Amino acid sequence: MAVFAATTGGALGAPAAAEGEAPPEQGWVGFPTHCLPPQEAGLPPADGTTTARIAVDDPAPKVGDTVTVTYQVARTPAANPVGGELPADALTPSGRILLGGAQSGGVTVVGAKRNNPVRAGAELPAVTMTGTFTVTAPGEITLAPGDYTLHTSHLLDLDTTCTVTGAPVSARLTASPPPATAGGTPGRASLRSVTLAAAYGRPGARVEVTGAGFAPGAAVTVAGRAGAAQTADRVAVTADERGAVRAELPVTDRTTTAVIAYEGPAWSAEQGSGPAAYTVIEDAPPPAPGTRQVTAVVEPGALSMTQEGAAITLGAVPYGRGGAAAGRIGTVTVKDARGGAAGWTLTGRVTDFTGPGGIRIPGASLSWTPTCTAAAGSASRCAPGAAGVVGPQGAVLASAPGSAQAGGTFTIDATVTLTLPPYTPPGAYTAVLTLAFS
């Protein structure tokens, strides 16, 4: 996952409220806060009201979806802890959002180091923090503001910690179960996966299989596979309330090279897991007198992905003109060490871009042109996805087809362009790009 940042002339700032007034947008709440300045500042604790709100990029996600949340603080009782003026871009916020209802826990959110100068003794300015969480249960999920920390880096690194008591709910979303039909959801990568307790065994061995990401209560088939064909090895199980499955699969078919799991009558990319490589080791006849049998086993590995950098910064666009903010996603390296014949597809999807005051730029305004190169010696070839819109529905970044012997190392990148309309309000606009295998 990576975070996009695009800028139009000016700096990002959360909406400020005049003395005694609430911010103009809906969803803002006020709650008592106890802010403890750093010991080095020599200031007393500050008690007062924090005015904030929480926004989500998807108010109706499905179980398994990733939701981006934004925690905006328009007013805080915390004061500038520096003896003099705090310069611009010296304040970094971080905090927590509290989940309730169908899902409990917290979401860590962080903000960019971006602020206007703050005079000595004045309140610290408005901040915006973002983070993500994965929906794990259907039903209504509530989101409430939690504690936050305002870190200043000028002369000294100082933390002002603000403890929240009794913050009301600021946002709600309603999560639905993942689709359980054989057709799946077009344009969405399957979240189903399986792992094996052992990567090889003799004919008839029982391999322990653990799966995740299935529809709660769904009937799941765990089966062996040889290339693209299913073998005779199979067992039926039922997913628990969290969508997890556990099974022991007797592997008797000597042609089995992988294990899969799926919902519905047959495996599909939308309703099935990717293959987990498995090798059947044949029993050999006893060696003749005076000889010794030498056996070497190549253990299958995993399909993995790493990405260069944690954030993607696009170019700036002048206010009034609009136009294209260009950049690149950064090098993505895919390593396929599974063995066997399975291919892979790497897809990406992007949330809407959120700017000052909650202004949104649709994720469909982002397009890309992917590239993909297979390293020398790779068994598979690599194909880049088609140039076009990414958006929240997603698009293919790159893929490698299945073949008699697949695998290798692949270098992937893409140039990206965010099209901004004229007179887009100045500020920084951020979104989250999620990459996943299917």
N, C-alpha and C positions, 0 to 999 in steps of 0.2 A: 504494500500500500504506500502511496506517496501523496504529498499535499501539493497542489498547484497554488501559485500566487501570481496574480496579474494586477497591474497598477495603472490607474489613470491619474492625471496630475493632482497632487495633494497627498495627504497622509490619512491613514485609517483612524477613525475615532468613533466610539460608541455614542449614541445620542445623549446629549447633556440636558439636564433639567434646570430651569431657573429656580431660585430659592422658593421653597414651598410648593413647587409644582411637580406633577408626575410627568415622566417622559410621554411623548405623544402616542407612541405605538401601543397596541394592545398586548397583554401578556406580562406586563411589568408588575413586580411585586416588591413590597418593602418588608424588611425583617430586621430585628435587633442583631447587632454585631459587636463583638468585643475584639478590637484590634490591638495587638501587642507589638509595639515598635522594638527594633533591635536594641540591645543593651547599650551599644556604643553611642546611640543617638541621645541618651539621657532624657528621653521624653516620657511622659506618663502614658498609661494605656488610654486608648480612645474608644469610647462607647457611643454608639449612635445607630443610625439606620442605613442599611445598604439597600439601594434600589437596583434591581437586576431583573433579567428575564432569561428564559431558556427557549431555544428554538430547535426544531428537528427538521432534517431534510426530507423525511418520509413519514407522514403521520399514520400510514396504514401499511407497515411492512409485513413480510411473511417471516415465519420462523426460519432462522438461518441467514436472513439479510443483515447487512451491516448498516447501521444508522449513524449519521453524522450529527452531532449535537453542538450547539453554540451557546456559551454562557457569557452574556454581556452584563457588565457592571457599569451602570451609568453614574452612580454616586457611591462613595465609600467614606466612612469616618476616618480612615487612615490618612495621616499627614506625611508630608515630605520629611524623611528621616535625616536628610543631609543638612549640615549646618548652613549652607548657602543655597544657591539656585541649583536645582537638578536639571542637567542639560537634556536636550532632546535625545530620544532613542536610548535611554538608559534604564527603562523600566520593563521588566519581564514578568507577566502574571502567570500563575498556575492555580489549579483548584480541582474540586470534585463536584460531580453532580450525583445526587442520590436517587436511585431507582426504587420504585415501590410497586405494589399491585401484583401483577402476574410474574414480575421478575424483580429480584432484589439485588443489592450490591451497589457499586459506585462506578462512575466513569471519570477517568483522569482527563483533564483538559488543560491545554497550555495556549499561550498567546505569543504573538511576535513582540520583539523588542522595538516598540514604536510608540513614541509619545512626544508631545510638545514640551518645551521647557516649563518647569514648575518652580514658582518662587519659594523662597524659604518660608517654612511654616504653613504653606497652603495645603489643601487636600490633594491627595494624589488623583490623577485624572482617570477618566473612563477607560475601561479595558475590555477586550474581547478575547475569549478563549474558546478553542474547539477541541473535540476529541471524537472517538467512535466507540461503539459497542455492538456486539452481535446479539440479535434477538434469539433467545433460547426457549421461550414459552409463549403460547397464544394467550390472548386476552388483553385487557387494558393495562398499560404500563405508565406509571406516573413519574415525573422528573421534577426534582426540587433542588434549589441551589444549596451547595454545601460550602465547607470552609475554603478559603482561598489565601494565597500568599502573593505578596507584591515584592519582587526582588529588584533592588536598585543596585546598579554597578557604576559608581562614580567615586573615585578615590578609594572607597572600600566597598566590598560586596555585603549588602545589608538586606535582611529579610524582615518584612512586616507581616505577621501572621494574623489573619482575621478569622475568628471562630464564630460560626453561625449558630443561633439557637432558634428553633421553631420556625424555620423557613417554610412558607406555604408552597404547595405545588404550583409550578409555573408553566408546565407543559404536560400534555398527555398524548399517547399514541395507542392505537389498537392493533395488535399483531394477530395475524391469522395463521393457521397451520400451513405448512408447505403443501403444494399440490400433490395429490396421491394418484392422479390418473396417469395412464401409460403415455399420454401425449406430452406431459410436462408443460413447462412454461417457455414459450419461444424466446430466444435471445438470452436466457439465463443459464449460467454454468451450474452443473450439478454439484451439490455440496456433499454427496455421498462418497465415502472412502472406506477402505479396508486395510488392516495391517495383520501380519502373520506372526505367530510366536516362533516359527522356524521357517527358513527359506528353502530347505531341502529335506528329503527323507526317502526311505526305502518304500517300495510298493506296498500299499495297505496302511501306511502310517496315518495317524489322525493328527491333522494340523489344527491348532487353535486359531480361530479367526475372530477378530474384533472389528466391528463396523460402526460408523457414526454418520449422522446427517440424514437419516431416513425419516419418513413420516411417522410420528408416534403411533404405535399400534398396528403398523402396516405389516402385511405378510411379505417376508423377504426370502429370496432364494439365494443361497450361497453355493457356488458351482466352480468347477474347474474349467479351464479354457486352454486350447492349443491354438496359438495364433488368433485368428478371428472366429474360430469355431468353438462351440461349447463341448466339453467332454462328458462322459457318463457320470463323473463325480458330482454329486449335488446333495444338499440337505436344506430343509425348510425351517425357518425360525420366525419369530415375531419380534418386531422392534418394541422396546420399552417406551415409557412415557417421555423419555428424553430423545427418542429416535436412535438409540444405540442397540446393537445386536451383538450376541456372542454365540459362537457355534464351534463344534468339532467336525471337521470335514474329513472323512476317510478318502484318501487319495489312492485309488487302485488302478486308475487308467494311466498307463505308462507314457501316454502322449501329453499329459497335462503339463503345461509350462507356466500357468498363472492361475490365480484365484480371483473371482469377481463376486459381487453381490448386487441384487437388483430387486426392485418392486415390479409388480405386474407379471404378465405371462412370459416375457422375454426381455433380455438385456437391451437397454437403449442408452444413449448418451445423456438423456434428460433424467432417467429414472435409475441409472446404474452407477456403480463405482468404477473407477479406473482399475486396471488389473494390478494385482500384487504378484510379483514374479515368484515362481516355485519350481524347483528342480527335483525330478524323480531319479534317485540313484539306484541303478540296477544292481541286484546281487550278482556277483561274478563267481564262476566255478573255482573250486580250490586250486591253488597253484600246484604245478608239477613239482616233484622232489628236486631240491636244489635250486628252486626259483623263488622269487619274492614278488608279490603284486605291489605295484606302486600306484597310488590313487591321488589325484589332485582335484580339488573342488573349487570352481569359480563361484563365489557367493554373489548373488544378485544384490544390487544396491537399491537406490531410490531415485525418484524423479524429483529434482530440486530446482529452485530458482533463487537467485540473488540479484539485487538491484543496486546500482551505483547511487549513493547519496540518499537523503531522506526527504528532500523537498525539491520541487521543480519550479524555477522562477522564470516567468515569461517576461517579454519585453514590455516597456511602458508605452501607453497610447496617449497622445495629447488630448486634453479636454476640448470638446467642441467638434473635433474632427472625427473621432471614432476610428475604427479600422481594425487591423489584425495585430494581436499580441502574439509573437512567435517565440518558440523555444524547442526543446527536445526533452524526452522523458528520462534520458540517461541510460547508460548501458545496462541491459538485463541479460544475465547469463543463465542459461538452462542447461542442466546436466542430467542426462538420462542414462543411468547405470543399472536399469532394472533387468536387462537381458530380455529375451523373448521377442515377440513380434508386435507389441503394442505401440501405437503412435501416441501423439499428444496434441492438444490444441490449447494455446494460451490466449485468453480473452481479457478484455479490460472494460470497465465501465466507470463513469465519472458522475459525481453528484452535481447539483446546481452550484454555481459560484455565489458566495455570499459576501456582500460588501458592507459599507457603513450604513448603520440604521436598518440592517436587515434587507437591504436591496439585493435582489437576486438576478443573476444572469443564467439563463437555462444551460444545463450541461450539454444540450444539443448544439450549442454555439461552438463547441470544441471539436476540431477535426484533426486527423493525423495521417501521416504517410509512413507506414512501417518498413523496416528493413530487417533481414535475417541472414546470417552467415553460419554455415556449419564448419567447425574446426577440422583441420586435416586429420584424416583417419576415422572420422565419424561414420557409423554404419548407415545413418539416415540422412536424407537431404532435408533442408529447411525451407519453408515457403512463407514469405511475409503475408500478412493480411492485406486486404484491399484498402486503398486510400479512401477516406470518407469520414463521416460523423461518428464520434464515439458515443457520447450521451449516456443517460442512465440505463438504457436498455443494453448497452454494451456492443462491442465489435471484436473481431478476431485480430489479435496483434501478430501472431505467428503460429505455425503448426508444422508437425512432422508426421508423415503418413506411416501407417503400420507396414512392416515388411518382414521378410523371412528372418532377418536379423537386424533389429532396430537398436538405436542408442547413439550416444555421442555428446559433444559439447557444442552449444549454439550461442552465438552473440546476436542480441536483438536490440533494436533502438527504433525510435520514431520521431520525426519532426512533428510538432503540434502547433496549431494556430487557434487562438480564441478570438472570435469576431465580436467586437464591442460596438454598439450603436453610437452615433454622435451624441454628444452631451451626456454621456454616462457620468454620474456624479463622481467627483474625484475620490480616490481612496484605493485601498488594496482589496482585491477580490480573491477569495480562496475557495477551493473545492478539493475533494478527495478522489484520487484515482485508485481503483482496486484491480489488481491483476490476479487471475485464478486459472488453474488447469481444468480442462473438461475432457 
